[in-house]
């Protein structure tokens, strides 16, 4: 083990924080999408606009938050971000108007990114050292998936317990009352994780000196932008993140095409979350033992193939087994790509001390799907209701997976021998 490597519970806290902070803006709407649309009185396009406002604020936050992560220790930045995000949950629990909801998502775009994202990635890279980058980021994304899955399962249980009538017969007010308990439990969880991070996610003082700069200069930003790996990662992450955003509609697909009820649809979303930790851990271990960059290429191949299974319309409400197999194929590709795209920073010759700045610059382009993916999916779903709209969304996934695969192949050809 690397002598300067932080203890195992350091990574555990990063995993807890890394998923907890996104429970309110994303996990709940992924697991409970039909319910969220109903209790907030939204359609798919309106929810997509909320995500777009989040994405616009996030873009600015990436730019300024990245260098911030190179100047301050991760612990305090991450803890404050968690508490500020939980505070926004108190507004969410009042089921505000669409206008207020858009403002809230803008607020979350700031709290979850400006103080949080670059410190999370940098701290994970520190834990991985020079030999365990695949394992570090595989465990991070897989662990985050497990946290999200467990929370999704708990949320479904809480929701079903507090529904006072039959699920299919529940009124909007009954669904809203039950969903409020799910939100309040989310707030408590996020706040508690913030406390754990503040008191326990400490690193050796020598490590902090090695990874923190007193001042970020324009020459250092130019140094980062001169790296081909940075530009390739912008494209790779953009395409992979489109795939991740599209996983939001699986619970809706279950309702619209497979004809499941609200709880069954939420269970499909939760099943998807349980796939993520298995893929993350396995791909992380395999990547460190073989070629991280090659596995990145294969992940896009999987997601493209799986997307075409859905897009061609061969899955119907009578083909349950094929439905879950196809979910598994798509999820394997998407979650593998998520686990690996920051793990290849080491082979891409990006200096550790400039990780925050690099992550900020890469993310400005890489996470633009936060702006356009939600409205695009909403438009495709609402303009062609039912199965046809979902097919159009999966054609969109296939296209982005193909482009991402080309970028990943170029990264492999350039840096494949530097695992």
RAURPE-V970529 format. One record per run of one state. SS is the DSSP state (helix for helix, strand for strand, loop for the rest). FROM is the first residue (numbers start at 1). TO is the last residue. Records with the same first field share a line. If there is no record, write none. Layout:
# RAURPE-V970529
SS=FROM-TO / FROM-TO
This chain:
# RAURPE-V970529
loop=1-7 / 21-22 / 32-32 / 40-43 / 70-73 / 93-97 / 112-116 / 129-132 / 163-166 / 170-171 / 201-204 / 212-217 / 226-227 / 257-261 / 290-291 / 312-319 / 341-342 / 346-351 / 367-368 / 384-386 / 416-419
helix=8-20 / 23-31 / 33-39 / 44-69 / 74-92 / 98-111 / 117-128 / 133-162 / 167-169 / 172-200 / 205-211 / 218-225 / 228-256 / 262-289 / 292-311 / 320-340 / 343-345 / 352-366 / 369-383 / 387-415
